Amino acid sequence: MTEIIIKDGVEHMDFEAVANMLSRSYWVPGIKIDEVLKGAQNSALVAGAFAGGIQVGYARAISDKTRFAYISDVFVHEEYRGMGVARRMLAHMLAHPSLQDVYQWLLRTTDAHELYQKLGFEVLAQPDKIMEIRRPRPLR
C-alpha cells in the first residue's frame, strides 16, 4: 500500500486532479478548474492527500482564523476511500497552527456523519439559530 502524505497550501495542490475529483461530487457536479481555483485562493486553508505523488484527496476551510471555520469540498478519490484519508486531512486542518484560535467549526454533509462525529463534530445544538440563503448554483 502506498503511503499517504498530507500537504497544505495552494502551492502544493494539483488543481486539475482536484477539479476532476470534485466534478464527480454530488454538491458541485461538473465543477470546472477556474471555480475550484477561485475557491481555494479565497480559503483560509486547503489540504490535500497524496499517494505516490498523486493527489487523491482534498478539503478546504473558509475562515476568519479567529472564531469561525467552515469545512468544504472534502473529497477522496474512490480508490482511496475507507482508508482514513479524509479523517487524516481533517485532523490536519483542525490542528493547523493558522486556525488554532478557531472555536466554532461547521460543515454540511449528506452522508458522512459518522466520519465527522469521530473528529468531534455533532449535530447542531441550536439549529433554529442557523439561517441560510439558498440560491441555485450559477451556470459556469
Order of alpha helices (4+ residues) and beta strands (2+ residues): beta-alpha-alpha-beta-beta-beta-alpha-beta-alpha
